[in-house]
Amino acid sequence: MIHLEGFLSQFEMQVLRKISKKLPITFELNLDSFNQEYYTKLFEIPLEIGFYEIVLFCNKLSYDKIVQNINSKGKESQVQVLEFRDKIAEVGGIFAQIDVWLGQGITPEQICIVLPNEEFAHYLRLFDKARNFNYAMGSALKSSALYRNLKNAIKAQNAQANCNESPQVEEQDSTLAIPNFLDFESFKEFLQNLEANSKEAQRVKEKFLEGLEQFDFALKYLTSLSVQEQILAFLDMIEEVTLDDVGGGRISVVGILETRGMCFPYVIIPEFNAGNVPSLSDKDLFLNTAMREKIGLPTRKSRENLQKHYYAKLLQGSCQAWIMCLSNDENKPSRFLLEDSIFGNSPLLKADTRYSEYFLSGKALNYQECEIVAPLEIKDFSATSLQCFLTCPRKFYYRYILGFKETANEAVNIGSKIHNILKEIYQRTQDYNMDLMYQEFCKEMDKSHSLKESFESALAKKYLKNFFESEKVRLESGWIPFAFEQDFCFEFAGFALKGRIDRIDKRGNEVCVLDYKYKRNLKVESKNYEKATDFQLPIYVLAIQKGAICACNPKQIQAGFYDLYEAQIKREQDLNAKIEVLQEKLETIKKDSKEVNFVLASKREACQYCDFIYLCNRY
């Protein structure tokens, strides 16, 4: 007998039909409004809502509808739907409700946490200090210390072998020395001889050794790779391997698929948000609905209905259920909550603020905006620091006065890499053969330390091909690059303005100051300069006019951003007018510098990717 809850593929049905020629197969089906249509099409027989037993024998079907006594319960009294602002409050709500149930005498085995998105288990593990939960999905092998240390060490060795320098890697466990492996056999011996000082370490080692047995088959096809690359390929293969949670507690934490055929009296379902519910895989986007129907594959609608069936059965078998979802700028509740046949008329309630304070040992303090008034004790600005001050004085205070560091961004690193390579190949060329220069550029860009950097570098090579083609036209028009990465510093309106110009081109008695921008949808500020914050090009032009750049005394100065994505120069509309506005702003800053109110940015768009967003309570 087979109890069906999910889909059967065409191949599985073919296998079952062949088996039925030898012995009968009985299917148990519990049909509701969500899976009725699918099974009617699958078995090609008229089925109504209810419980069925379908017998397949000698490739022929017979079926009976079974009457079951089911005591239905009012959904309004058993389903509670709560809306939270953040994940920590959501976890606090889970723990708080479990406390309530346990206080009522309910046993831990009767409670189940069902995760539409199993990544949420990381949050539960973070706060499950007493190990009360048992995680059906286990833990990923890649999160183990052995895996992390091996991955970091081998990546560093591989980068050093290819580029003669080591990339920045995560800190390693000092108790585990990773040698330089001469061949893959020495790597095997290292794992086999590795000491396991705990049960968990032993299970990790066993998973590595099991993976080695499987990898042996592929190893003979990877002889062209270095030993470090072979080891990295092995680590990539086993990174999704999971370790069973053998030391877990009595409260089950399962994915929605693990609930099929099971019944839990007390259920908590967190993360019931759009994006998690319904859960869609990439394969659902590969073929459209018409094509899927034609070849007999489940459609997106049928997959969504199947998930609705899972949640409906889960809630029907429960005494009490708590549905939790996030509602903020990034997350919205799932539209499945509108299904009255599943959730009844349960209202969406705002969660109590006490859940946010569940893990606090003391009394929570409400955020109070503080005013920061202090003298502006700086004597110089760069274009970047000035833009920061004009956009958000509070960020300027954190970054340039207190010296707080910002998080390094790999996209920014790619931009810096492009700048450096362009500088090198332009400085060492003599005849400006753009075809050869592009080949040199590609060769340098191929020197990457990570997969993400390799991907970004490949994209950059594609976009910069048009840039080098544009450079041919620019050379033909008489413009010759003659200076790169020129530092400057000069006095203006009471401050020293400093910076570095990416490139200066010359044609007769005129020069063109260029700043490379590797940025999509690059826009230059309009003539509404009173609200402008970016004065990079005016500062560059002033540096030329003030003689801060050596061997440069032109009669006419142009300036623009060189858009590397679109391979075109985008110029300011009226540089002289913007220089006047710059002077006014600097004089005002100087005048008020003894007592500056470092206020927050007036527009919250500036806060979206700011590293100090939590300091300002604008997350």
C-alpha angles and dihedrals in degrees: 000000000000122000107209123209104145139036126301115214122226090251092052091051090051090052092048092048090054091049090050089064087069103034138000120265121207120205122200113209131182105195127197133163090282103055101025095092094048096051092042088059094041096054095028092225130115108261128180130200110288143066119314140183111205119190121205113195128158088354091300127116131220125171144187130196111228121210113224129188105233121174103214118209128208109261094211092065097045106037121071118185116198131185120213133189098218143008096254091058088047091055089047089054091052094051093043094053092047088053089054094050094046089049088056091058097259112149120238091240089064092058123082132179111208117200120204085188112036091201086079087073087080089067092048092050090050092061100028093094094152093051094236093150130077111207113212090193091057121207128297117255089224089067092062119105092237093055094046094048093047093047094049095045096047092046089052092048092048093049091048091051092050103035105019090239135082123238122227108273136179119275112273132219103268091209092065116067113199110205127208103264115221094199140352091266091062088052089053091050090050091056094043093051094043113124116235110206097181140031091254092051089050091053090049091051091049091053090051091051092048088052091051090058091054093043093055089078093056096040095078089061093052100061092119090064125085118251090256091052090049091052091048090051089052092049091049089052095054100036093099094049110117133214118223116245097241097160098048130128133251101272111088123228110192141163119247092257091058090061093069110121092002132110126208121182094207119039135179119189113187128183093037091166139135106273092036097050113067094028112211127188128209091255089065088066096048099078127029124237096260092053092046092052091048095054096037100252122142112266126225089257092053091049090052091047090051090055090049087053091054093052092043093053091044093053094041090058095049132088094206131009132185117202114196128190139168123242116187140107092297104032133050131183117267118264087230086082087074090067102105091186088065106031101022114209095322108153122228104248129195110246118244114260090233089078089066088056097046096107096041117110092203138029116302116244119219115234113256121191110238126204115232112204118171140138117274098238099181128110102195143044134199120204088256097049092045091051089050091051093048093045100042121358089190092059089047089054093052095042106037105022103034091030098228111171124233124226114267112248120211091210088058089050090056089053091051090047091054091048093052095046093048090050093051098047093044093049096051097043122093106179100035094231096179095195092057091042091054090052090052090048092053091047091054093044090055089067097093133156102204141028092249092051090048090053093047090047092052090053091048091054089054095051096040091056088075089046092059091046089053089050090060090059091046092053091050089055090059103260113137123188108230108159134040135186093001115184119213141177128182141156120257133161094345098313137086109242115205138173147117127270114218096211144349122203124197134205116173108303095346131081133198120212112211133191117193115230120189095188135119120243094009111195129190118217116259127234092281088101096158089079094038120125102175112079098158098122095043089052090050091050091049089052089058093044093048092051093244089138115068122232091017120112107141131171093220130032128199126183136188148148114260103222103210093190095056096027094230138112116244113200133200113254099227115007095177092055091048092049088056091052090047090054092050092050094048092048090051091049090049092048093052096036095108092066116020123175105216096209127179121265112282091223119053092211086082090060097056097092099018117131091217096054093115093051088059097042091237099125 
